[in-house]
């Protein structure tokens, strides 16, 4: 089950008179799937509203336009990634296993959303609102990674964050396979980098 389907399942059946927060959440999840399936440039606010089961006018009670909805989807997507990383960290006290599980989760989420990620990379350099949100969310992700590795490793954490993002996108979008790079070996290399940063050095 995909991430937005799991989130919808948690919301349960749509209430006859849904509260505004629930309506907004359903619109965000519908926007996520619509952007992934049809692309940012291949859809509009009416399609998003219909996908969520609402009249087109409902969309504009919550978002000014589809770019604002895209920004909200990105915030939801980042939280989905980090919720899984946090869960991986709680599952075991073995830090090496934690790093391995966290990387696998990051790769899995990227693999679910190649279209969304492709549009995000484009809009992050062409649309000021997305660029601003992208920078803010990336800084928040860096802070969360530093919390795991230690403040003195901020530069190394940023390097790992960039490596995770780019590698996960390369795998999800087929770039690695087109370059003749084995996906399993690439995942193993990313895990090695994460373990080198997150696993305390042994005396």
C-alpha positions, 0 to 999 in steps of 0.5 A: 500500500502506498504512503498516501493510501495508508494515510487515507486509511488512517483518516477512515471514511469521509464524514458527511460533514468533514471538518476543515482539517480533514478536508485539507488532509484529503486534498493534500493526499489526493494532490500527492497521487495526482502529481505523481500520476500526471505530473505538476504540469499535467494536472490542475486544481479541478482534477485534484479536488475531484480525486479527493471526492470534492467539488472544484470550489472546495480546493480554493477554500484551502489553497490559492493554487496548485503550487501551494498544494504542491508545497503542502504535498512536499511537506507531507512527503518529507514528514513521511520520509522522516517518520520512517527513519525515526521508526527505524531508529526505534526498532533496534539499539544496533546502530548499524542496523538502524542506519541500514533500515533508515537508508532502505526506507529512504530509497523505498519512499523515493521509489514510490514517488519518481514523478513527484521528485522529478517535478520537485527538482525542476520547481525547486529552481524555477518556482520561488515558493517551491524553492523557499519551501525546499530550502526550509525543509532541507534545513529541517532534514539536516537538523534531524540528521545532525540530531542523530549523528551529533552537532560536530558532524553537521558538514558530514551530515549535509554531505550524506543528506545530499548523497541520499537524495541524489542516489535515491533519485538516481535509483528511482528514475532509472539513472543508475541502471542506464549507467550500468550501476548495480542497484544492490551495490549502490544501496550497499554503498549508501548504507556504508556512508550512513554507517560511517557517519552514524555509527560511533567509531570503535576504539 
